[in-house]
Amino acid sequence: MLSQLFKFNYMLFYPFLKENLSYTPDLEKCITTAVGKLLNTPTDDKHPGMLLGMIQSGKTRAFIGIIGLCFDKGYDVCVVYTKGTKPLSSQTCKRLTNDFKFGGDEITIYDIMAMSPELSNYKLSKKLIFVVKKETNNMDKLKNLISQNQLETKKILFIDDEADFASIGFLSKKERTELATIPSKIDTIRQLCQNSSFLQVTATPYSLYLQPYGNTLEEYEPIRPKFTELVPTHSKYIGGKQYFEDSQDSNSIYSHIFVRVPPKEIEVLGKKDKRYVSGILTSPNLEVFRMAILNYIVGGTIRILQEEKDYKSSFIIHNGTTTKEHQWQKELLESLLEVFKNNTNLHSDVKKSYDCFQLSSKSDDFPLYEKVLDEVKHLISKGFINVIVVNSKQQKQIGTLLDDDGQLKLDSPLNIFIGGQILDRGLTIENLIGFFYGRKSRQQDTVVQHLRIYGARSEKDIRVTRLYTSQEIYDKLEKMHEFDTTLREAFEKGISGGDNSVVFIEKDGRGKFIPCAPNKIYTETESLKPYSRKLPVFFKTKSKTDLKPHLEQIEALIKNPLLSVESPTDPFLLDIRVAFQILAEINKTLVDYDTEIRVGDWRAFMETAIERANSSVTNVNIQDKIYCIVRRDRDISRLKADGVTFSASPDNGETDTIPAKKVAIDIPCLMLIEQKGEKNKGWSDTKFWWPVLLLPKNTKPAIFVLE
């Protein structure tokens, strides 16, 4: 009788998840399509199904729905592989337990390392989820659990969360040797099971998609997804588009989001030197660090006053991996907060921060300065700024740092987290409005995943959010965003022979385009995609005398083409050979800002992009031509309002970019923007030309390197 009762009272999980987690129609479609393919398509660790989403865009929410629907369709067990850190596995367990709590005794979620190796027959008759870190001991225990409880005959869904670096073979020989154990164990466990499906989940799919068919090189294993399902982004999602595209529009609320950190400051934060403690308020090598902390306090205070409730925010310092670095950063930070507490001249610094936020806020409910100042003083004097180090030393106590949703607890109105690797992939932090980042890595998957600033963000939070990093790191992050976007667009459109891959090209010494191996993602890559912009930044100009002959030559080169249009502000066609001459002359007027910040090889990119676009033009009227727009007497400042970040938007989104987009359909548009270059704006007191290249709408996505 009891067995009949449980047999006929079997519940359906997906309808509960759908209602409780408020799935949108797009997310429902993603989940049901993915489950349909898992049921009808053979998948394994060599050819898995793929759930591809943006960083912190709701991938976990999506695969939880997939688990529920798979259980309803006859799966008995789900194994969720997580990144090999205790915080992430703990967060995953808490998230699964919370979302499936309606299931009662019909489902049990286990941390593989915190469970008995023997399961009762009663538990084996229910739905089971095992959370397993991608780590040797976890893998061995899972293998023994499957064998000991005869789970080989069950229908099992394997989900590999954060499926990139530790899961796939796109590694150097050294890295492969170090990590080969985990993929091997994943494969061995899967082969034990007679009826299983394999789904990988990632936001950084470089190692999965960038391996060519039919050409297995020594460095690569030809692992390709059997199918890919894209996780839709929700309306509150903030990601690379906002940080690296919208931020280039001077009219956007994102135009102030990046603040440049001099390399020396990143160096100072990485090596203990007690002299900086005594000079914490005056050292020029900690200027942006001081600004970042005070900006966070002021920004967090503004949000507290706007919400008029128990609002709590967070800030991350991710500037090293060792516990010594973290302890040094904590010492500096606590010294700074103590100085703030006793600083009678705090008013002027708070006012400067307040004014910068007012520029990016443009909000009707922006609080009065006097209220902000009073509340800032109150928070500092009461010690309501919590400083928490989260690193390997806290691994055993990580459970005490997480709330019921598996996120880092916010125990004070203002919370500053200092850490390294534990603060990266998958770990979510609520109301994150500041990120001080100084990590360097050659591995794109790793660096992009560090960006905890991506995810669901309220617009009011974004208006006081800042990203503090060096110009070099920001540029690399921007390139990674372009790379990622190009790859996604290529996949969505199914270019390159319909195999959902992306074109890799490089330019050889003869100026010809040749295929470029996907391992070039370890070097400097550039991306071509529709309507992307390229321009030189962080440069200075030569003297007026040095510039004069080049400015005269540029005027001579554009004189005749300009005669062909009714108005000098209209777009006109320009022969690409003339365009290249203009770019060459402009290149002679710009020099590196200093030894640490270089203008870059912008000219080579522009020429390559122009040639690439023209190589596929069939319209004889525009062959070997580009469009050009000339703008004069602009007066942009070299630095933004914060005084440390370089301007990167000489083109106006409305008066320049919109007209350029109208003509840049099959060929690029080159915007030539003349700047006054006045000394009081940070320039050399001489006019100069600032070029911006807009790629055409019909650009075929491609990745290339210049050799």
C-alpha positions in Angstrom: 0.0 0.0 0.0 2.8 2.4 0.9 4.6 1.7 -2.4 1.4 2.5 -4.3 0.9 5.7 -2.3 4.4 7.0 -3.3 3.9 5.7 -6.9 0.7 7.6 -7.5 1.6 10.8 -5.5 4.7 11.4 -7.6 4.9 15.2 -8.2 6.0 17.2 -11.2 8.9 19.6 -10.4 9.0 21.9 -13.4 5.5 23.6 -13.0 6.5 24.6 -9.4 9.9 26.0 -10.6 8.2 27.8 -13.5 5.8 29.5 -11.1 8.2 30.1 -8.1 11.1 31.3 -10.2 8.9 33.4 -12.6 10.3 32.1 -15.8 9.8 34.3 -18.8 8.6 32.9 -22.1 12.1 33.2 -23.6 13.6 31.3 -20.6 10.8 28.6 -20.8 11.7 28.1 -24.5 15.4 27.7 -23.7 14.7 25.1 -21.0 12.1 23.1 -22.9 14.2 23.1 -26.1 17.4 22.0 -24.2 15.6 19.2 -22.4 14.0 18.0 -25.7 17.5 17.8 -27.3 18.9 16.0 -24.2 16.2 13.4 -24.6 16.7 12.9 -28.3 20.4 13.6 -28.9 23.2 11.4 -27.6 25.6 13.5 -25.6 28.8 12.7 -23.7 31.8 14.6 -22.3 33.4 14.7 -25.8 30.3 16.0 -27.5 28.1 17.6 -24.8 25.0 19.7 -25.0 25.8 23.3 -24.3 23.9 25.9 -22.3 25.6 29.2 -23.2 24.8 32.4 -21.2 26.4 35.7 -20.4 28.3 36.0 -17.1 25.9 36.2 -14.2 22.9 36.3 -16.6 20.8 33.5 -15.0 22.5 30.3 -16.2 22.0 28.6 -12.8 18.3 29.6 -12.9 18.1 28.0 -16.3 19.9 24.7 -15.5 17.8 24.3 -12.4 14.7 24.5 -14.6 16.4 21.9 -16.9 17.0 19.6 -13.9 13.3 19.9 -12.8 12.0 19.2 -16.3 14.4 16.3 -16.8 13.2 14.8 -13.6 9.6 15.1 -14.9 10.7 13.4 -18.1 12.2 10.3 -16.4 15.7 11.2 -15.2 16.4 9.8 -11.7 19.7 11.5 -10.7 21.5 14.7 -11.5 25.2 15.3 -10.9 26.2 19.0 -10.8 30.0 19.5 -11.2 31.1 22.9 -9.8 34.4 24.7 -10.0 36.8 23.3 -7.4 36.3 25.9 -4.7 34.3 25.3 -1.5 32.4 28.7 -1.7 31.0 27.9 -5.1 30.0 24.3 -4.2 28.4 25.6 -1.0 26.6 28.4 -2.9 25.3 25.8 -5.5 24.1 23.5 -2.7 22.2 26.3 -1.0 20.7 27.5 -4.2 19.5 24.1 -5.2 18.1 23.4 -1.7 16.3 26.7 -1.7 14.8 26.4 -5.2 13.7 22.7 -4.7 12.4 23.2 -1.1 8.8 22.7 -2.3 9.8 19.1 -3.3 9.9 18.0 0.3 10.9 14.3 0.6 10.6 13.7 -3.1 14.1 15.2 -3.7 17.3 15.4 -1.8 20.4 17.5 -2.6 23.7 16.3 -1.3 27.2 17.8 -1.1 29.2 14.7 -2.2 31.8 15.3 0.5 29.3 15.7 3.4 27.2 12.5 2.9 27.2 8.8 3.8 28.4 6.5 1.0 25.3 4.4 1.5 21.8 5.4 0.5 18.7 3.8 1.8 16.3 2.1 -0.7 13.8 4.8 0.2 16.2 7.6 -0.9 17.1 5.6 -4.0 13.4 5.6 -5.0 13.4 9.5 -5.0 15.1 12.1 -7.1 18.7 12.8 -6.1 21.1 15.7 -6.9 24.8 15.4 -6.0 26.9 18.6 -6.0 30.5 17.6 -6.8 33.6 19.9 -7.0 35.9 19.3 -9.9 38.5 18.0 -7.6 40.1 14.6 -7.3 38.7 13.5 -3.9 35.2 14.6 -4.9 35.4 12.7 -8.1 36.6 9.5 -6.4 33.8 9.7 -3.8 31.2 10.1 -6.6 32.6 7.1 -8.5 32.5 5.0 -5.3 28.9 6.2 -4.5 27.7 5.3 -8.0 29.2 1.8 -7.8 28.2 1.1 -4.1 24.6 2.1 -4.6 24.2 0.6 -8.1 23.3 4.0 -9.6 24.8 2.8 -13.0 21.3 1.7 -14.1 19.6 5.0 -13.2 19.0 7.7 -15.8 21.5 10.4 -14.9 21.9 13.9 -16.1 25.5 15.3 -15.7 25.7 19.1 -15.6 29.2 20.6 -15.8 28.9 24.1 -14.5 31.6 26.7 -15.4 32.6 24.2 -18.1 35.8 25.6 -19.6 39.2 25.7 -18.0 39.1 22.6 -15.8 36.8 20.6 -18.1 38.2 20.9 -21.6 41.5 20.1 -23.4 42.2 23.5 -25.0 45.3 24.0 -22.9 49.0 24.4 -23.2 51.1 21.2 -22.5 51.9 22.3 -19.0 48.3 23.3 -18.2 47.0 20.1 -19.7 49.4 18.0 -17.6 48.2 19.8 -14.5 44.5 19.5 -15.2 44.2 16.3 -17.2 43.1 14.4 -14.2 39.7 16.1 -13.9 38.5 15.5 -17.5 39.7 11.9 -17.3 37.8 11.3 -14.1 34.6 12.9 -15.6 34.9 10.6 -18.5 35.5 7.5 -16.4 32.4 8.3 -14.2 30.2 8.9 -17.2 31.3 5.6 -18.8 30.1 3.8 -15.7 26.6 4.9 -16.3 24.5 3.1 -18.9 21.9 5.8 -19.5 23.2 9.3 -19.1 23.1 12.8 -20.7 25.8 15.4 -20.5 25.2 19.2 -20.4 27.9 21.8 -20.1 27.1 25.3 -18.8 29.4 28.3 -19.4 29.7 32.0 -20.2 33.2 31.6 -21.7 33.0 29.1 -24.5 36.3 29.8 -26.2 37.8 26.4 -25.5 34.6 24.7 -26.7 33.9 26.4 -30.1 37.4 27.5 -31.3 38.7 24.0 -32.2 38.5 23.2 -35.9 37.0 20.0 -37.3 39.3 17.6 -39.1 42.5 19.2 -38.0 43.5 17.9 -34.6 46.6 19.6 -33.6 48.9 18.5 -30.8 47.7 21.3 -28.5 43.9 20.7 -29.0 41.4 18.0 -28.4 38.5 18.3 -30.9 35.7 18.7 -28.4 32.6 20.3 -29.8 29.0 20.6 -28.4 26.3 18.5 -30.0 23.9 21.4 -29.6 23.9 24.8 -28.1 21.1 26.5 -26.3 21.4 30.3 -25.5 20.3 31.5 -22.2 18.3 34.7 -22.7 19.4 37.8 -20.8 16.9 39.5 -18.6 15.9 43.2 -18.7 18.1 44.2 -15.7 21.2 42.5 -17.0 24.4 44.7 -17.1 27.4 43.3 -18.9 30.2 44.1 -21.4 27.9 46.1 -23.6 27.4 48.7 -20.9 31.0 48.7 -19.6 32.8 48.7 -23.0 30.4 50.0 -25.6 27.8 52.3 -24.0 30.6 53.8 -21.8 32.1 55.3 -25.0 29.1 57.5 -25.5 29.7 60.7 -23.6 25.9 61.2 -23.2 25.4 57.8 -21.5 25.2 57.2 -17.7 27.9 54.6 -18.3 30.4 57.1 -19.6 31.9 57.6 -16.0 31.9 53.9 -15.0 35.6 53.3 -15.7 38.3 55.0 -13.6 41.9 54.5 -14.6 44.3 53.2 -12.0 48.0 54.0 -12.6 50.1 50.8 -12.7 52.2 52.0 -9.8 49.1 51.8 -7.5 48.4 48.2 -8.5 52.1 47.5 -7.7 51.9 49.2 -4.3 48.8 47.2 -3.3 50.6 44.0 -4.1 53.7 44.5 -1.9 53.8 45.5 1.8 55.6 48.7 2.5 54.8 50.3 5.9 55.7 53.8 4.6 52.4 53.8 2.8 50.5 53.4 6.0 51.8 56.6 7.4 51.3 58.4 4.1 47.9 56.8 3.4 46.2 60.2 2.9 48.9 61.9 1.0 50.9 59.4 -1.1 50.4 60.0 -4.9 50.8 56.3 -5.4 47.5 55.7 -3.6 45.5 58.5 -5.1 43.0 56.4 -7.0 42.7 53.8 -4.2 41.7 56.6 -1.8 39.3 57.9 -4.4 37.8 54.4 -5.0 37.1 53.8 -1.3 35.6 57.3 -0.7 33.6 57.0 -3.9 32.2 53.7 -2.6 31.2 55.2 0.7 29.6 58.2 -0.9 27.9 56.1 -3.6 26.6 53.6 -1.1 25.4 56.5 1.1 23.5 58.0 -1.9 21.8 54.6 -2.4 20.9 54.3 1.3 19.2 57.8 1.2 17.4 57.0 -2.1 16.0 53.7 -0.8 15.1 55.0 2.7 15.2 51.4 4.0 17.7 48.8 5.1 19.8 49.0 1.9 23.2 47.3 1.9 25.9 47.4 -0.8 29.2 45.8 -1.6 32.6 46.6 -3.1 35.3 44.2 -4.2 39.1 44.6 -4.1 40.6 41.9 -6.4 44.2 42.8 -6.7 46.1 39.7 -6.0 45.9 36.0 -5.2 48.1 35.5 -2.0 47.0 35.8 1.6 49.9 38.2 2.2 48.6 40.6 -0.5 45.1 40.4 0.9 46.3 41.1 4.5 48.3 44.1 3.3 45.3 45.5 1.4 43.2 45.1 4.5 45.8 46.9 6.6 45.9 49.8 4.1 42.1 50.0 3.9 41.6 50.0 7.7 44.3 52.7 8.1 42.5 54.8 5.5 39.1 54.4 7.2 40.7 55.4 10.5 42.1 58.5 8.9 38.8 59.3 7.3 37.2 59.1 10.8 39.6 61.7 12.2 39.8 63.9 9.1 38.3 67.3 9.6 38.8 68.2 6.0 36.7 65.3 4.6 34.1 67.7 3.2 36.1 68.7 0.1 36.8 65.1 -0.9 33.2 64.1 -0.3 32.0 67.0 -2.4 34.3 66.0 -5.3 32.9 62.5 -5.2 29.4 63.7 -4.9 29.8 66.0 -7.9 31.1 63.1 -10.1 28.2 60.9 -9.2 25.8 63.7 -10.0 27.2 63.8 -13.5 26.4 60.1 -14.1 23.2 60.1 -12.0 20.8 62.5 -13.8 18.2 61.4 -11.4 15.3 63.3 -9.9 15.7 61.8 -6.4 19.4 62.5 -6.1 19.8 63.5 -2.4 21.1 66.9 -1.3 24.8 67.1 -0.6 24.3 68.1 3.1 22.4 64.9 3.7 25.0 62.8 2.0 27.8 64.4 4.0 26.1 63.9 7.3 25.3 60.3 6.5 28.9 59.6 5.3 30.3 61.0 8.6 27.8 58.9 10.5 28.7 55.7 8.7 32.4 56.3 9.1 32.2 57.4 12.8 30.0 54.4 13.8 32.3 51.9 11.9 29.4 50.7 9.7 31.9 49.8 6.9 32.6 46.1 7.1 36.0 44.9 5.7 36.1 41.1 5.0 39.0 39.1 3.6 37.7 36.1 1.5 40.5 33.8 0.5 41.8 30.2 1.0 42.2 30.7 4.8 38.4 31.2 5.0 37.6 28.0 3.0 36.6 26.0 6.1 34.4 28.9 7.5 33.0 29.9 4.1 29.5 28.7 5.2 29.4 31.4 7.8 30.0 34.1 5.1 27.1 33.0 2.9 23.5 33.8 3.3 20.5 31.5 2.7 20.7 32.2 -1.0 24.3 31.2 -1.1 25.5 34.8 -1.7 28.1 36.6 0.4 26.4 38.1 3.5 26.2 41.8 3.7 26.4 42.4 7.4 26.7 46.2 7.3 25.4 49.0 5.3 28.7 49.1 3.5 30.8 45.9 2.8 34.2 45.7 1.3 35.4 42.3 0.3 39.1 41.6 -0.3 40.2 38.4 -2.0 41.4 36.5 -5.1 40.3 33.4 -6.8 37.5 32.6 -4.4 35.8 35.9 -5.5 35.7 34.9 -9.2 33.6 32.4 -11.1 30.0 31.8 -10.1 30.1 33.5 -6.7 27.4 36.3 -6.6 27.4 39.4 -4.4 24.4 41.6 -4.0 24.3 45.3 -4.8 27.9 45.4 -6.0 28.6 49.0 -6.9 32.4 49.1 -6.9 35.2 46.9 -8.2 38.9 47.5 -7.8 40.7 45.1 -10.2 44.4 44.5 -10.7 44.7 40.9 -11.8 46.5 39.9 -15.0 46.1 36.7 -16.9 46.7 35.3 -20.4 43.7 33.1 -20.1 40.6 35.0 -21.4 38.1 32.6 -19.8 39.6 33.3 -16.4 39.9 37.0 -16.6 36.4 37.6 -18.0 34.9 35.4 -15.2 36.5 37.7 -12.6 34.1 40.4 -13.6 31.6 40.1 -10.7 30.3 43.5 -11.7 28.3 41.8 -14.5 24.7 40.6 -13.7 21.4 41.9 -12.5 21.8 45.5 -11.5 19.3 48.3 -10.8 19.7 51.4 -12.8 20.1 53.4 -9.6 23.0 51.1 -8.5 24.6 51.5 -11.9 24.6 55.3 -11.7 27.0 55.1 -8.7 28.9 52.0 -9.9 32.6 52.3 -10.8 35.2 50.0 -12.2 38.8 50.8 -11.1 41.6 49.1 -13.1 44.6 50.0 -15.2 44.3 51.2 -18.7 46.2 48.1 -19.9 43.7 45.7 -18.1 40.7 47.7 -19.2 41.8 47.6 -22.9 42.3 43.8 -22.6 38.9 43.4 -21.0 37.4 45.5 -23.8 39.0 43.2 -26.4 37.8 40.2 -24.6 34.3 41.6 -24.6 34.6 42.2 -28.4 36.0 38.7 -28.9 33.1 37.2 -26.9 30.5 39.2 -28.7 31.9 38.4 -32.1 31.9 34.7 -31.2 28.3 34.7 -30.0 27.1 36.6 -33.0 29.0 34.2 -35.3 27.3 31.3 -33.5 23.9 32.8 -33.7 24.2 33.5 -37.4 25.9 30.2 -38.2 28.6 31.6 -40.4 31.7 29.9 -41.8 30.1 27.2 -43.8 27.2 26.7 -41.4 29.3 24.9 -38.7 28.7 27.7 -36.1 32.4 28.5 -35.9 34.1 31.9 -36.2 36.5 33.1 -38.8 40.1 33.5 -37.7 42.3 35.6 -39.9 45.7 37.2 -39.8 47.7 39.5 -42.1 51.0 38.2 -43.3 54.0 40.2 -44.4 52.6 40.6 -47.9 49.4 42.2 -46.6 47.4 39.1 -47.4 44.7 37.4 -45.2 45.5 33.9 -44.0 43.8 31.5 -41.5 44.7 32.1 -37.9 44.8 29.2 -35.4 42.4 29.5 -32.5 45.3 29.4 -30.0 45.8 33.1 -30.9 43.4 33.9 -28.1 46.4 33.6 -25.8 48.0 36.6 -27.6 46.7 40.0 -28.7 43.5 39.6 -30.6 41.3 42.0 -32.4 37.6 41.5 -33.4 35.6 42.6 -36.3 31.9 42.8 -35.8 29.0 45.0 -37.1 29.1 48.7 -36.1 32.1 48.3 -33.8 34.4 51.3 -33.4 38.1 51.7 -33.4 40.1 54.7 -32.5 43.4 55.7 -30.9 43.2 56.6 -27.2 45.7 57.7 -24.4 48.0 59.6 -26.7 49.5 63.1 -26.8 50.2 65.2 -29.8 53.5 66.6 -31.1 54.3 70.3 -31.1 52.5 72.8 -33.3 55.6 73.1 -35.5 55.9 69.3 -36.0 52.2 69.0 -36.7 51.9 71.7 -39.3 53.1 69.8 -42.4 51.0 66.8 -41.6 47.8 68.9 -41.0 48.4 70.6 -44.3 48.7 67.3 -46.1 45.5 66.0 -44.5 43.7 69.1 -45.6 45.0 68.6 -49.2 43.8 64.9 -49.2 40.3 65.7 -48.1 39.8 68.9 -50.1 38.7 67.4 -53.5 36.4 64.7 -52.0 34.7 67.4 -49.9 33.8 69.3 -53.0 31.6 66.4 -54.1 29.0 67.0 -51.3 26.5 69.8 -50.8 27.4 70.3 -47.2 30.8 69.8 -45.6 29.1 67.8 -42.8 27.6 65.2 -45.2 29.2 61.8 -45.7 31.2 61.3 -48.9 33.1 58.5 -50.6 36.8 58.3 -50.2 39.3 56.0 -52.0 40.8 53.6 -49.5 44.3 54.5 -50.8 43.6 58.1 -49.9 42.2 57.0 -46.5 45.4 55.1 -45.8 47.4 58.2 -46.6 45.3 60.2 -44.2 45.7 57.6 -41.5 49.5 57.6 -42.1 49.6 61.4 -41.7 47.5 61.3 -38.5 49.7 58.5 -37.1 52.7 60.9 -37.5 51.0 63.5 -35.3 50.3 61.2 -32.3 52.8 59.8 -29.8 52.6 57.6 -26.7 51.3 59.3 -23.6 54.2 57.8 -21.6 56.2 54.6 -21.3 53.4 52.7 -19.5 50.5 53.9 -21.6 50.8 53.5 -25.4 48.6 54.6 -28.2 48.7 51.1 -29.7 48.6 49.9 -33.3 45.3 51.5 -34.2 46.4 52.3 -37.7 47.1 48.6 -38.6 43.7 47.6 -37.2 41.9 50.2 -39.3 43.7 49.3 -42.5 43.1 45.6 -41.9 39.4 46.2 -41.1 38.9 48.4 -44.2 40.6 45.8 -46.5 38.6 43.0 -45.0 35.3 44.8 -45.5 36.2 45.8 -49.1 37.3 42.2 -50.0 33.6 41.1 -50.1 32.1 44.2 -51.8 30.4 43.4 -55.2 28.9 46.9 -55.8 31.3 48.5 -58.3 30.3 52.0 -57.2 31.8 51.4 -53.7 34.6 49.0 -54.4 37.9 50.1 -52.9 36.1 53.0 -51.2 34.9 53.9 -47.7 32.6 56.6 -46.5 34.1 59.6 -44.7 32.6 62.2 -42.3 34.5 65.4 -41.4 33.8 67.3 -38.1 35.7 70.4 -37.1 36.4 72.6 -34.0 35.6 70.0 -31.4 36.8 70.8 -27.9 37.0 67.5 -25.9 39.2 67.3 -22.7 42.0 64.7 -22.6 40.8 63.5 -19.2 37.3 62.8 -17.8 35.8 64.5 -14.7 37.7 62.1 -12.4 41.0 63.6 -13.6 42.7 60.2 -14.2 40.7 58.5 -17.0 41.4 59.2 -20.6 38.6 60.5 -22.9 37.7 58.0 -25.6 34.6 59.5 -27.3 35.5 62.2 -29.7 32.5 61.3 -31.8 29.1 62.4 -30.7 26.5 59.5 -30.6 23.8 61.6 -32.2 25.5 64.1 -34.6 28.3 61.7 -35.7 27.6 58.1 -35.1 24.0 58.0 -36.3 24.8 59.6 -39.7 27.8 57.2 -40.0 25.6 54.2 -39.3 23.2 55.2 -42.1 25.9 54.9 -44.8 28.1 52.2 -43.3 26.2 49.2 -44.6 28.7 47.3 -46.7 31.8 49.5 -46.3 33.2 51.3 -43.2 32.8 55.0 -42.4 35.8 56.9 -41.2 35.0 59.9 -39.0 37.7 62.5 -39.0 37.2 64.8 -36.0 39.3 67.9 -35.7 40.1 68.9 -32.1 41.1 72.4 -31.0 43.7 70.7 -28.7 43.7 73.6 -26.2 46.2 73.6 -23.3 43.5 74.1 -20.6 41.9 70.9 -21.8 45.1 68.9 -21.3 46.5 69.0 -24.9 49.5 70.5 -26.6 47.8 73.8 -27.5 47.5 72.8 -31.1 44.8 71.4 -33.4 44.9 67.8 -34.4 42.8 65.1 -36.1 41.2 62.3 -34.1 40.1 59.4 -36.4 37.2 57.0 -35.5 36.5 54.0 -37.8 32.9 52.6 -37.7 32.7 49.1 -39.2 29.8 48.4 -41.6 26.5 46.7 -40.6 27.2 43.7 -42.9 30.6 43.0 -41.3 31.2 39.2 -41.1 32.4 38.5 -37.5 36.1 37.6 -37.4 39.0 37.4 -35.0 42.4 38.4 -36.2 46.0 39.1 -35.1 48.5 41.3 -36.8 51.7 39.5 -37.5 
